[in-house]
Amino acid sequence: MPVRVNWDRNPVSVHHNTREYLESLIVHLRNNHGLRKRSLVMADREEGGYLFFLYQACNPQWILEFQFTPESPEEE
């Protein structure tokens, strides 16, 4: 499943089927673009899977450029 971003809500929500994908995306956004204001990854009770919220501006291209690999570093 591709990542789904709900740009129409405030705060913006980012959704995916796996927690690992979203945690790796967060590391990518932090390390490459300085994005730090976001929620923890949590279960999506409405649609299943997982989600997190973005509390600062994010260029959609930053999410599109992310390439998930299971061995992506998850260091904080």
SEKEFI-219605 format. One record per residue: residue in three letters; x, y, z negated of N, C-alpha, C, O in turn; residue number from 1. Coordinates in nm, 3 decimals, padded with zeros to 5 digits, always signed. Layout:
<recs>
<rec r="ALA" n_px="X" n_py="Y" n_pz="Z" ca_px="X" ca_py="Y" ca_pz="Z" c_px="X" c_py="Y" c_pz="Z" o_px="X" o_py="Y" o_pz="Z" k="NUM"/>
...
</recs>
This chain:
<recs>
<rec r="MET" n_px="+00.084" n_py="-00.119" n_pz="+00.000" ca_px="+00.000" ca_py="+00.000" ca_pz="+00.000" c_px="+00.088" c_py="+00.125" c_pz="+00.000" o_px="+00.183" o_py="+00.134" o_pz="-00.078" k="1"/>
<rec r="PRO" n_px="+00.057" n_py="+00.219" n_pz="+00.085" ca_px="+00.133" ca_py="+00.345" ca_pz="+00.083" c_px="+00.093" c_py="+00.429" c_pz="-00.039" o_px="-00.014" o_py="+00.411" o_pz="-00.096" k="2"/>
<rec r="VAL" n_px="+00.179" n_py="+00.520" n_pz="-00.074" ca_px="+00.148" ca_py="+00.612" ca_pz="-00.183" c_px="+00.035" c_py="+00.703" c_pz="-00.137" o_px="+00.027" o_py="+00.742" o_pz="-00.020" k="3"/>
<rec r="ARG" n_px="-00.054" n_py="+00.737" n_pz="-00.231" ca_px="-00.165" ca_py="+00.828" ca_pz="-00.201" c_px="-00.153" c_py="+00.948" c_pz="-00.293" o_px="-00.141" o_py="+00.933" o_pz="-00.415" k="4"/>
<rec r="VAL" n_px="-00.158" n_py="+01.067" n_pz="-00.234" ca_px="-00.147" ca_py="+01.190" ca_pz="-00.311" c_px="-00.277" c_py="+01.268" c_pz="-00.295" o_px="-00.321" o_py="+01.293" o_pz="-00.182" k="5"/>
<rec r="ASN" n_px="-00.338" n_py="+01.306" n_pz="-00.405" ca_px="-00.460" ca_py="+01.385" ca_pz="-00.401" c_px="-00.422" c_py="+01.532" c_pz="-00.421" o_px="-00.415" o_py="+01.581" o_pz="-00.534" k="6"/>
<rec r="TRP" n_px="-00.398" n_py="+01.601" n_pz="-00.308" ca_px="-00.356" ca_py="+01.741" ca_pz="-00.311" c_px="-00.471" c_py="+01.834" c_pz="-00.347" o_px="-00.448" o_py="+01.949" o_pz="-00.384" k="7"/>
<rec r="ASP" n_px="-00.596" n_py="+01.786" n_pz="-00.338" ca_px="-00.714" ca_py="+01.870" ca_pz="-00.361" c_px="-00.748" c_py="+01.887" c_pz="-00.508" o_px="-00.832" o_py="+01.971" o_pz="-00.542" k="8"/>
<rec r="ARG" n_px="-00.686" n_py="+01.813" n_pz="-00.596" ca_px="-00.717" ca_py="+01.827" ca_pz="-00.738" c_px="-00.608" c_py="+01.907" c_pz="-00.808" o_px="-00.496" o_py="+01.919" o_pz="-00.757" k="9"/>
<rec r="ASN" n_px="-00.640" n_py="+01.960" n_pz="-00.923" ca_px="-00.544" ca_py="+02.034" ca_pz="-01.001" c_px="-00.546" c_py="+01.978" c_pz="-01.143" o_px="-00.646" o_py="+01.995" o_pz="-01.213" k="10"/>
<rec r="PRO" n_px="-00.441" n_py="+01.911" n_pz="-01.188" ca_px="-00.312" ca_py="+01.893" ca_pz="-01.121" c_px="-00.320" c_py="+01.787" c_pz="-01.011" o_px="-00.410" o_py="+01.702" o_pz="-01.009" k="11"/>
<rec r="VAL" n_px="-00.224" n_py="+01.794" n_pz="-00.921" ca_px="-00.212" ca_py="+01.696" ca_pz="-00.812" c_px="-00.186" c_py="+01.559" c_pz="-00.872" o_px="-00.108" o_py="+01.546" o_pz="-00.966" k="12"/>
<rec r="SER" n_px="-00.253" n_py="+01.456" n_pz="-00.819" ca_px="-00.230" ca_py="+01.319" ca_pz="-00.868" c_px="-00.164" c_py="+01.235" c_pz="-00.759" o_px="-00.194" o_py="+01.249" o_pz="-00.641" k="13"/>
<rec r="VAL" n_px="-00.074" n_py="+01.147" n_pz="-00.802" ca_px="+00.000" ca_py="+01.058" ca_pz="-00.712" c_px="-00.033" c_py="+00.915" c_pz="-00.752" o_px="-00.018" o_py="+00.879" o_pz="-00.869" k="14"/>
<rec r="HIS" n_px="-00.078" n_py="+00.833" n_pz="-00.656" ca_px="-00.130" ca_py="+00.700" ca_pz="-00.683" c_px="-00.054" c_py="+00.592" c_pz="-00.604" o_px="-00.010" o_py="+00.616" o_pz="-00.492" k="15"/>
<rec r="HIS" n_px="-00.041" n_py="+00.474" n_pz="-00.665" ca_px="+00.016" ca_py="+00.357" ca_pz="-00.597" c_px="-00.024" c_py="+00.233" c_pz="-00.675" o_px="-00.066" o_py="+00.242" o_pz="-00.791" k="16"/>
<rec r="ASN" n_px="-00.012" n_py="+00.116" n_pz="-00.612" ca_px="-00.048" ca_py="-00.010" ca_pz="-00.677" c_px="+00.048" c_py="-00.053" c_pz="-00.785" o_px="+00.010" o_py="-00.126" o_pz="-00.877" k="17"/>
<rec r="THR" n_px="+00.175" n_py="-00.008" n_pz="-00.778" ca_px="+00.274" ca_py="-00.055" ca_pz="-00.874" c_px="+00.336" c_py="+00.059" c_pz="-00.954" o_px="+00.363" o_py="+00.167" o_pz="-00.901" k="18"/>
<rec r="ARG" n_px="+00.357" n_py="+00.033" n_pz="-01.082" ca_px="+00.423" ca_py="+00.129" ca_pz="-01.171" c_px="+00.567" c_py="+00.153" c_pz="-01.126" o_px="+00.615" o_py="+00.267" o_pz="-01.129" k="19"/>
<rec r="GLU" n_px="+00.637" n_py="+00.046" n_pz="-01.083" ca_px="+00.778" ca_py="+00.058" ca_pz="-01.044" c_px="+00.796" c_py="+00.155" c_pz="-00.929" o_px="+00.892" o_py="+00.233" o_pz="-00.928" k="20"/>
<rec r="TYR" n_px="+00.706" n_py="+00.153" n_pz="-00.831" ca_px="+00.715" ca_py="+00.245" ca_pz="-00.717" c_px="+00.707" c_py="+00.389" c_pz="-00.766" o_px="+00.789" o_py="+00.472" o_pz="-00.729" k="21"/>
<rec r="LEU" n_px="+00.607" n_py="+00.419" n_pz="-00.850" ca_px="+00.589" ca_py="+00.555" ca_pz="-00.898" c_px="+00.704" c_py="+00.600" c_pz="-00.986" o_px="+00.745" o_py="+00.716" o_pz="-00.978" k="22"/>
<rec r="GLU" n_px="+00.756" n_py="+00.512" n_pz="-01.070" ca_px="+00.870" ca_py="+00.549" ca_pz="-01.154" c_px="+00.993" c_py="+00.580" c_pz="-01.069" o_px="+01.069" o_py="+00.672" o_pz="-01.100" k="23"/>
<rec r="SER" n_px="+01.014" n_py="+00.503" n_pz="-00.963" ca_px="+01.126" ca_py="+00.530" ca_pz="-00.872" c_px="+01.105" c_py="+00.660" c_pz="-00.796" o_px="+01.200" o_py="+00.734" o_pz="-00.772" k="24"/>
<rec r="LEU" n_px="+00.981" n_py="+00.689" n_pz="-00.757" ca_px="+00.949" ca_py="+00.815" ca_pz="-00.690" c_px="+00.978" c_py="+00.933" c_pz="-00.783" o_px="+01.032" o_py="+01.034" o_pz="-00.739" k="25"/>
<rec r="ILE" n_px="+00.944" n_py="+00.920" n_pz="-00.910" ca_px="+00.971" ca_py="+01.026" ca_pz="-01.007" c_px="+01.122" c_py="+01.051" c_pz="-01.018" o_px="+01.165" o_py="+01.167" o_pz="-01.022" k="26"/>
<rec r="VAL" n_px="+01.201" n_py="+00.946" n_pz="-01.022" ca_px="+01.347" ca_py="+00.961" ca_pz="-01.028" c_px="+01.397" c_py="+01.033" c_pz="-00.904" o_px="+01.482" o_py="+01.123" o_pz="-00.913" k="27"/>
<rec r="HIS" n_px="+01.346" n_py="+00.995" n_pz="-00.787" ca_px="+01.383" ca_py="+01.061" ca_pz="-00.661" c_px="+01.349" c_py="+01.210" c_pz="-00.667" o_px="+01.433" o_py="+01.294" o_pz="-00.633" k="28"/>
<rec r="LEU" n_px="+01.228" n_py="+01.243" n_pz="-00.708" ca_px="+01.185" ca_py="+01.384" ca_pz="-00.711" c_px="+01.268" c_py="+01.464" c_pz="-00.812" o_px="+01.302" o_py="+01.580" o_pz="-00.786" k="29"/>
<rec r="ARG" n_px="+01.301" n_py="+01.404" n_pz="-00.924" ca_px="+01.383" ca_py="+01.474" ca_pz="-01.025" c_px="+01.526" c_py="+01.492" c_pz="-00.976" o_px="+01.580" o_py="+01.603" o_pz="-00.982" k="30"/>
<rec r="ASN" n_px="+01.588" n_py="+01.385" n_pz="-00.928" ca_px="+01.730" ca_py="+01.390" ca_pz="-00.893" c_px="+01.758" c_py="+01.469" c_pz="-00.766" o_px="+01.861" o_py="+01.536" o_pz="-00.756" k="31"/>
<rec r="ASN" n_px="+01.667" n_py="+01.464" n_pz="-00.669" ca_px="+01.692" ca_py="+01.529" ca_pz="-00.541" c_px="+01.626" c_py="+01.666" c_pz="-00.526" o_px="+01.670" o_py="+01.745" o_pz="-00.443" k="32"/>
<rec r="HIS" n_px="+01.522" n_py="+01.695" n_pz="-00.605" ca_px="+01.448" ca_py="+01.819" ca_pz="-00.586" c_px="+01.420" c_py="+01.894" c_pz="-00.715" o_px="+01.352" o_py="+01.997" o_pz="-00.713" k="33"/>
<rec r="GLY" n_px="+01.472" n_py="+01.846" n_pz="-00.827" ca_px="+01.459" ca_py="+01.916" ca_pz="-00.954" c_px="+01.318" c_py="+01.919" c_pz="-01.011" o_px="+01.289" o_py="+02.002" o_pz="-01.097" k="34"/>
<rec r="LEU" n_px="+01.231" n_py="+01.831" n_pz="-00.965" ca_px="+01.094" ca_py="+01.829" ca_pz="-01.014" c_px="+01.090" c_py="+01.762" c_pz="-01.150" o_px="+01.126" o_py="+01.645" o_pz="-01.163" k="35"/>
<rec r="ARG" n_px="+01.046" n_py="+01.834" n_pz="-01.251" ca_px="+01.048" ca_py="+01.780" ca_pz="-01.388" c_px="+00.911" c_py="+01.785" c_pz="-01.456" o_px="+00.887" o_py="+01.707" o_pz="-01.548" k="36"/>
<rec r="LYS" n_px="+00.823" n_py="+01.872" n_pz="-01.414" ca_px="+00.694" ca_py="+01.887" ca_pz="-01.482" c_px="+00.593" c_py="+01.789" c_pz="-01.423" o_px="+00.532" o_py="+01.813" o_pz="-01.319" k="37"/>
<rec r="ARG" n_px="+00.578" n_py="+01.678" n_pz="-01.495" ca_px="+00.488" ca_py="+01.572" ca_pz="-01.450" c_px="+00.446" c_py="+01.490" c_pz="-01.571" o_px="+00.507" o_py="+01.497" o_pz="-01.677" k="38"/>
<rec r="SER" n_px="+00.340" n_py="+01.412" n_pz="-01.552" ca_px="+00.295" ca_py="+01.324" ca_pz="-01.660" c_px="+00.372" c_py="+01.193" c_pz="-01.656" o_px="+00.451" o_py="+01.169" o_pz="-01.565" k="39"/>
<rec r="LEU" n_px="+00.348" n_py="+01.111" n_pz="-01.754" ca_px="+00.397" ca_py="+00.973" ca_pz="-01.751" c_px="+00.313" c_py="+00.894" c_pz="-01.651" o_px="+00.201" o_py="+00.934" o_pz="-01.618" k="40"/>
<rec r="VAL" n_px="+00.367" n_py="+00.784" n_pz="-01.604" ca_px="+00.289" ca_py="+00.694" ca_pz="-01.519" c_px="+00.188" c_py="+00.622" c_pz="-01.608" o_px="+00.223" o_py="+00.573" o_pz="-01.715" k="41"/>
<rec r="MET" n_px="+00.063" n_py="+00.616" n_pz="-01.562" ca_px="-00.042" ca_py="+00.552" ca_pz="-01.641" c_px="-00.134" c_py="+00.471" c_pz="-01.552" o_px="-00.136" o_py="+00.490" o_pz="-01.430" k="42"/>
<rec r="ALA" n_px="-00.209" n_py="+00.381" n_pz="-01.610" ca_px="-00.306" ca_py="+00.301" ca_pz="-01.535" c_px="-00.414" c_py="+00.393" c_pz="-01.479" o_px="-00.462" o_py="+00.484" o_pz="-01.547" k="43"/>
<rec r="ASP" n_px="-00.453" n_py="+00.367" n_pz="-01.355" ca_px="-00.562" ca_py="+00.441" ca_pz="-01.290" c_px="-00.692" c_py="+00.366" c_pz="-01.321" o_px="-00.720" o_py="+00.265" o_pz="-01.258" k="44"/>
<rec r="ARG" n_px="-00.769" n_py="+00.415" n_pz="-01.415" ca_px="-00.891" ca_py="+00.346" ca_pz="-01.459" c_px="-01.003" c_py="+00.353" c_pz="-01.357" o_px="-01.092" o_py="+00.269" o_pz="-01.358" k="45"/>
<rec r="GLU" n_px="-00.999" n_py="+00.452" n_pz="-01.269" ca_px="-01.107" ca_py="+00.468" ca_pz="-01.172" c_px="-01.087" c_py="+00.383" c_pz="-01.047" o_px="-01.183" o_py="+00.324" o_pz="-00.997" k="46"/>
<rec r="GLU" n_px="-00.964" n_py="+00.376" n_pz="-00.995" ca_px="-00.941" ca_py="+00.311" ca_pz="-00.867" c_px="-00.846" c_py="+00.192" c_pz="-00.875" o_px="-00.820" o_py="+00.128" o_pz="-00.773" k="47"/>
<rec r="GLY" n_px="-00.794" n_py="+00.162" n_pz="-00.993" ca_px="-00.696" ca_py="+00.055" ca_pz="-01.006" c_px="-00.558" c_py="+00.103" c_pz="-00.969" o_px="-00.543" o_py="+00.212" o_pz="-00.913" k="48"/>
<rec r="GLY" n_px="-00.458" n_py="+00.025" n_pz="-01.001" ca_px="-00.320" ca_py="+00.066" ca_pz="-00.976" c_px="-00.273" c_py="+00.162" c_pz="-01.083" o_px="-00.315" o_py="+00.154" o_pz="-01.198" k="49"/>
<rec r="TYR" n_px="-00.185" n_py="+00.255" n_pz="-01.044" ca_px="-00.123" ca_py="+00.349" ca_pz="-01.137" c_px="-00.121" c_py="+00.489" c_pz="-01.076" o_px="-00.139" o_py="+00.506" o_pz="-00.956" k="50"/>
<rec r="LEU" n_px="-00.099" n_py="+00.588" n_pz="-01.162" ca_px="-00.092" ca_py="+00.725" ca_pz="-01.116" c_px="-00.010" c_py="+00.809" c_pz="-01.211" o_px="+00.015" o_py="+00.770" o_pz="-01.325" k="51"/>
<rec r="PHE" n_px="+00.033" n_py="+00.925" n_pz="-01.162" ca_px="+00.088" ca_py="+01.029" ca_pz="-01.248" c_px="+00.047" c_py="+01.163" c_pz="-01.190" o_px="+00.007" o_py="+01.173" o_pz="-01.075" k="52"/>
<rec r="PHE" n_px="+00.058" n_py="+01.267" n_pz="-01.273" ca_px="+00.018" ca_py="+01.401" ca_pz="-01.233" c_px="+00.140" c_py="+01.490" c_pz="-01.217" o_px="+00.237" o_py="+01.478" o_pz="-01.292" k="53"/>
<rec r="LEU" n_px="+00.135" n_py="+01.579" n_pz="-01.118" ca_px="+00.241" ca_py="+01.678" ca_pz="-01.097" c_px="+00.194" c_py="+01.811" c_pz="-01.151" o_px="+00.083" o_py="+01.856" o_pz="-01.120" k="54"/>
<rec r="TYR" n_px="+00.277" n_py="+01.876" n_pz="-01.233" ca_px="+00.242" ca_py="+02.004" ca_pz="-01.294" c_px="+00.325" c_py="+02.119" c_pz="-01.239" o_px="+00.329" o_py="+02.227" o_pz="-01.299" k="55"/>
<rec r="GLN" n_px="+00.391" n_py="+02.098" n_pz="-01.127" ca_px="+00.463" ca_py="+02.205" ca_pz="-01.059" c_px="+00.455" c_py="+02.181" c_pz="-00.909" o_px="+00.419" o_py="+02.071" o_pz="-00.865" k="56"/>
<rec r="ALA" n_px="+00.489" n_py="+02.281" n_pz="-00.831" ca_px="+00.479" ca_py="+02.271" ca_pz="-00.685" c_px="+00.571" c_py="+02.160" c_pz="-00.633" o_px="+00.683" o_py="+02.142" o_pz="-00.680" k="57"/>
<rec r="CYS" n_px="+00.519" n_py="+02.088" n_pz="-00.534" ca_px="+00.594" ca_py="+01.978" ca_pz="-00.472" c_px="+00.571" c_py="+01.982" c_pz="-00.322" o_px="+00.456" o_py="+01.984" o_pz="-00.277" k="58"/>
<rec r="ASN" n_px="+00.677" n_py="+01.985" n_pz="-00.246" ca_px="+00.668" ca_py="+01.982" ca_pz="-00.101" c_px="+00.626" c_py="+01.840" c_pz="-00.059" o_px="+00.691" o_py="+01.744" o_pz="-00.099" k="59"/>
<rec r="PRO" n_px="+00.521" n_py="+01.825" n_pz="+00.021" ca_px="+00.480" ca_py="+01.691" ca_pz="+00.065" c_px="+00.592" c_py="+01.612" c_pz="+00.133" o_px="+00.595" o_py="+01.489" o_pz="+00.126" k="60"/>
<rec r="GLN" n_px="+00.683" n_py="+01.681" n_pz="+00.199" ca_px="+00.794" ca_py="+01.615" ca_pz="+00.267" c_px="+00.883" c_py="+01.540" c_pz="+00.168" o_px="+00.942" o_py="+01.438" o_pz="+00.204" k="61"/>
<rec r="TRP" n_px="+00.893" n_py="+01.588" n_pz="+00.046" ca_px="+00.975" ca_py="+01.521" ca_pz="-00.056" c_px="+00.922" c_py="+01.382" c_pz="-00.085" o_px="+01.000" o_py="+01.289" o_pz="-00.107" k="62"/>
<rec r="ILE" n_px="+00.792" n_py="+01.367" n_pz="-00.085" ca_px="+00.732" ca_py="+01.236" ca_pz="-00.110" c_px="+00.745" c_py="+01.148" c_pz="+00.014" o_px="+00.773" o_py="+01.029" o_pz="+00.002" k="63"/>
<rec r="LEU" n_px="+00.727" n_py="+01.206" n_pz="+00.132" ca_px="+00.738" ca_py="+01.129" ca_pz="+00.256" c_px="+00.879" c_py="+01.075" c_pz="+00.278" o_px="+00.895" o_py="+00.967" o_pz="+00.335" k="64"/>
<rec r="GLU" n_px="+00.981" n_py="+01.148" n_pz="+00.234" ca_px="+01.119" ca_py="+01.105" ca_pz="+00.257" c_px="+01.164" c_py="+00.993" c_pz="+00.163" o_px="+01.267" o_py="+00.931" o_pz="+00.185" k="65"/>
<rec r="PHE" n_px="+01.087" n_py="+00.968" n_pz="+00.058" ca_px="+01.124" ca_py="+00.866" ca_pz="-00.040" c_px="+01.114" c_py="+00.726" c_pz="+00.020" o_px="+01.013" o_py="+00.689" o_pz="+00.079" k="66"/>
<rec r="GLN" n_px="+01.221" n_py="+00.648" n_pz="+00.004" ca_px="+01.226" ca_py="+00.509" ca_pz="+00.050" c_px="+01.243" c_py="+00.420" c_pz="-00.072" o_px="+01.349" o_py="+00.420" o_pz="-00.135" k="67"/>
<rec r="PHE" n_px="+01.139" n_py="+00.343" n_pz="-00.104" ca_px="+01.143" ca_py="+00.257" ca_pz="-00.223" c_px="+01.222" c_py="+00.130" c_pz="-00.194" o_px="+01.202" o_py="+00.065" o_pz="-00.092" k="68"/>
<rec r="THR" n_px="+01.311" n_py="+00.098" n_pz="-00.286" ca_px="+01.376" ca_py="-00.032" ca_pz="-00.288" c_px="+01.368" c_py="-00.082" c_pz="-00.432" o_px="+01.389" o_py="-00.004" o_pz="-00.524" k="69"/>
<rec r="PRO" n_px="+01.338" n_py="-00.209" n_pz="-00.452" ca_px="+01.322" ca_py="-00.260" ca_pz="-00.589" c_px="+01.442" c_py="-00.234" c_pz="-00.680" o_px="+01.427" o_py="-00.227" o_pz="-00.802" k="70"/>
<rec r="GLU" n_px="+01.561" n_py="-00.220" n_pz="-00.622" ca_px="+01.677" ca_py="-00.196" ca_pz="-00.706" c_px="+01.708" c_py="-00.047" c_pz="-00.722" o_px="+01.818" o_py="-00.012" o_pz="-00.764" k="71"/>
<rec r="SER" n_px="+01.611" n_py="+00.042" n_pz="-00.688" ca_px="+01.630" ca_py="+00.186" ca_pz="-00.709" c_px="+01.659" c_py="+00.213" c_pz="-00.856" o_px="+01.596" o_py="+00.154" o_pz="-00.943" k="72"/>
<rec r="PRO" n_px="+01.755" n_py="+00.302" n_pz="-00.885" ca_px="+01.787" ca_py="+00.330" ca_pz="-01.025" c_px="+01.670" c_py="+00.396" c_pz="-01.096" o_px="+01.601" o_py="+00.480" o_pz="-01.039" k="73"/>
<rec r="GLU" n_px="+01.649" n_py="+00.357" n_pz="-01.220" ca_px="+01.541" ca_py="+00.415" ca_pz="-01.300" c_px="+01.595" c_py="+00.488" c_pz="-01.421" o_px="+01.531" o_py="+00.492" o_pz="-01.526" k="74"/>
<rec r="GLU" n_px="+01.715" n_py="+00.545" n_pz="-01.407" ca_px="+01.777" ca_py="+00.615" ca_pz="-01.519" c_px="+01.707" c_py="+00.747" c_pz="-01.543" o_px="+01.661" o_py="+00.812" o_pz="-01.449" k="75"/>
<rec r="GLU" n_px="+01.700" n_py="+00.786" n_pz="-01.666" ca_px="+01.632" ca_py="+00.912" ca_pz="-01.703" c_px="+01.733" c_py="+01.017" c_pz="-01.733" o_px="+01.697" o_py="+01.130" o_pz="-01.766" k="76"/>
</recs>
